[in-house]
Amino acid sequence: MRKKEFISEIRDALRGYPRNEVENSVEFYSELIDDRMENGMEEEQAVASLGDLDRIIKNIKMDMPLKSVIKERVAERKEERIRENKHIGAGTIILLILGAPLWLPLAIVGFVLICVFFIVLWVIDIAVFAAGIGLAAGLAAGAVGSVSSFIAGNPGTGIAFIGAGIAALGIAIFLFMAGVGIAKGNCRLTSGILRGTKRRIVGA
């Protein structure tokens, strides 16, 4: 495949996506091909060295900012409706208005439940970290108590404070590790949901 054909394939596959993003990607791959040709590659060899075209197109779609894609798709659909005169009929509008008391609360409840779900995930993580911090503070208190007990001539109590402090340290370390694990899981879950939403929108 020659450079012109390669660039044309990318533009055709990305028709309807944000124009500035498409042109940035085209310019990037065009410069890559030119650089490789300057290094001695034949044109078709330089194009082939970039890899599978379908994979390149998919990567370009996934790298596009979601906000730009949504904005472009909304504008495109609006233009299509105007061109094709696809206006909502009066009957549909009446049904939407009459059905609002039913579907609007359901939509609001669904949105609130999703928000609550994510809030609960992070509240649990914060609670775990808070417990770890509390135990770490207990370790400091145990250290102070043990020193005071030894000074006061109560070595048994001092040793008990040291033991309690060591136990608090172990539990605090465990809680911090659990908190980090929960935070990573929350991030992966959130990232996965966002990627899934983006795939549905960009069709990648």
N, C-alpha and C positions, 0 to 999 in steps of 0.2 A: 504494500500500500504506500502511495506517495503522500507527501506532507499535505497537499491541498485536499486530497480525499479524506485523510485522517481528520483534519480540522473541520471539514464539511460534515463528517459523521458526528462529531462532537456537537456541533451547532444544531444539527437536526434532532439529536437525542435530547438536547436541553432546551428545545423550543418551548416557550411558556415559562421558563425559569427567569429569575432576575437577570436582566440584560448585562448589568455591570459585572455581576458575578461570573456569568458565562464568558464575557470578553476577557476577564482576568485569567480564567482557566485556559482559554484558548491562547492567550499571549504567553502564559507560563509554558505550555507544552510546545508552542511554536519555537520559543527560545531554546528549550531543551533539544529539539530536533536540530536547530541551527548550530548549537554548540557541538553536538556530536558529529555533525557534518564537517564542521571546522576542524575537528580532531581526526578527520580522515575517513569517517564512515560514509558509505553510500546512502542516498536519501531513503530508500526503502529499508535498508538495514537500520538506519537511525530510528525510523518509525517503529520497526519491529522490536527494537531494544527497549521501548517504553513498556511493553507488556500487553496483556489482553485489553482490547478496546472496551469491552463491556465492563470489565473491572475498573478501568479508568473512569468511565462515565458514572458508575455507581459511587466511586469514591468522591468524585466532584459533587454529586448530589448530596452525599452525606456530610460533606465539608461546608456546604452552604449554610449561612446563618438562618435559623428557623424563622426568625422574625421577617427577614427579607422574602423568604419563600412564601410565607403566609400572605404577606402584603401583595406580592405579585399574583398569587393565585386568586385572591379576592378581587383584585382589579381585573384580572383576565375573565373571571366568571361574570363580573358586572358588565364587561364589554360584550360578552356572549349573549347575556340576557337582553341587552339593548339591541344588538344586531338581529337576534332571532325573535325579538318582540315577545319574549316569554314573560308576560306580566301575570301576576297572581290574580286569579279570578275573584270576583266579589264573594262568591260562595265560600271559597277557601279562607278569605279574610274573616268572614263571619264565623266560620267554624273555629278558627284560631282564637278569635275574641271570646266566643262562648265557652271554648274549652280551656281558656287561660286559668280559671279557678282550679282546674284539675292538673294540667301539665306544668304550670308555673311553680306551684309549691313542690311538686315532685322533683323538678329540675333544681330548685334551691336546696332541697333536702339532700339530693345526690351530691351536689357541690360541697355542702357543709360536711357530709360524711367523709368525703375524700380528704378535706382539710383536716378534720378531726383525726383521721387515720394517721396522717403524716405527723400531726402534732403529738399524738400519743407515742409514736415511735421515738421521737426526739426527746419527749419528756422522760420516757423510760431511761434513755441514754444519760440524760442530765442527772436523773436520780441516782444512777449507778456511780457516776463521777462524784456526785455530792457525798454519797456514802463513803467512797474512797477517801475523799478529802477529810471527812469527819474522823475516819479511823486514823489517818495520818496525823491529824491534830491530837488524837488520843495517844499516839506514839510519843508526841512531844510532851504531853501531860504526864505520861508514864515515866519518861526520862527525868522530868523535874521531880516527880514524886519519889522516884528511887533515890535520887541524890539527897533529897530532904530526909528520907527515912534513914539512909546511911549516916548522915550528919547527926540525926537525932538518936542514933544508937539502936535502930531497929532494922538490922540486916535482913531479917526474914521478910519484913514488909517491902524492903527495897528490892529484894530478889523477885517478890511477887509482882511488883511494879514493872520490873525488867521483863519478866515472862509475859505479862499482859501487853507490854509495848511491842514485843517481838511478834506476838500473835496478831496484834492490830496491824503491824507492818505487813505481815503475810497476807492478811485478808485485804488490806488496802491495795497491795500489788495485784492481787487477783481481780479486784473490782476495777482497777484502772485498765488491766488487760481486757476484761470483759467489756468495759466502756468503749475502748478502741475498736474491739471487734464489732460491737453493735453499731458504732458510728460508720464503720466501713460498710457493713451490711445495708444500713440506711442509705448511704451514698450510692451503693451499687443498685439498690432497688429504685431510687429516684432517677438515677441515670438511665436504667433500663426502661422505665416508663416513658421518659422523655425521648429516648432513642426510638422506642416503638411508636410513639405519637408522630415523631418526625418521619419515620419510614412510611406511615400511612399517608402523611401529607405530601411528601416528595415522591412517593411511589418507588423508592429504592429497595 
